[in-house]
């Protein structure tokens, strides 16, 4: 396939930005989605500007905004071959910590946002026999004490598997990428020694995307070698 198109939510930094660079290097045109388009302008220019990279403002918890982002991608590139539901953020552990408003925004972004990305992109992905990727977490496999974030990432795994079962037979592949500690702005200071880099996770995304069509890599669970949890 020449110049396939990948839409990435949470594309302005961290794993999303690294994946945009890695995918562009693998020949993908990219739709870069984040809450503010200003955060994406420099990245879009770095990746080739118009015709190669499209910056799009979108709050993933807003259904109308998700629909508009997909429509803009199709208008600009004429197709959509893969979508990476990556937008998300965390919260302090402890059910007496953080504000209720912070919790609400996190659940809406991490869980509803991923589901809305699937809903918005699925018709185009079915047409292209494409690929859906969702960012999970090691914390979604094994909850940590007092972590509502863990519950949101467990939900992402369930959402992705539910989507995989729904699209079975359509040619659409579904992958969950579940990293451990990654040195990104997610942390003020990443715990542990020698965490994963955003590039490590981006490489896993591109690996899944570039397998032959007969191969569906369903779940990549990756940790820093030094991480026990």
ABEGO torsion letter per residue (X at the ends): XBGBBBBBBGAABEAAAAAAAAAAAAGBBBBBBBABAAAAAAAAAAAGEBGABBBBBBBAABAAAAAAAAAAAAAAAGBBABBBBABEBBBBBEAABEBAAAAAAAAAAAAAAAAAAAAAAAAAAAAAGBBBBBBBBAAAABBBBGBAAAAAAAAAAAAAAAAAAAABGAGBBBBBBBBBBBBBAABABBBEBGBBBAAAAAAAAAAAAABBAABBBABBBBBBAABAX
